[in-house]
Amino acid sequence: ILQGALHHDGSSASPAQQAHQALAYMHTATAKARKLPDRARYRVLHRIFAATMKPYLGMLETWLFEGSLVADKRAEFFVHIVGSVSEGGGGIDGSGAGGAGE
């Protein structure tokens, strides 16, 4: 069922890219299974997908409400610490600037 969730082609994908790839694959597989008459397959895939999303959603909630990435010990989240504002790094591009429009 889960064959193909991660490519093992020797590419140097970051942990965040690998996590995105696995979650996107699971989402697509679950969405496709929902349209099939085999409801048992869909239920299994849905449970696996929901379980894989729990840590990700926990990191998202912590980042949104507490501004912390402490739970992302393997750098799998799509947001990364570039530097602190006091170090001149904290902007979108690491320059200390807020990004486009500033």
Number of C-alpha atoms within 10 A of each C-alpha: 9 11 7 11 16 14 12 9 6 6 7 9 12 12 14 17 15 16 20 17 17 19 19 14 18 23 18 13 18 20 14 11 19 17 10 11 9 10 12 12 14 19 14 14 21 19 12 15 20 14 11 15 15 11 14 19 12 13 20 20 13 15 17 11 8 9 10 14 17 10 16 19 8 9 17 18 21 14 13 11 13 16 14 12 13 8 11 13 16 17 16 13 12 17 15 17 15 12 11 7 5 5
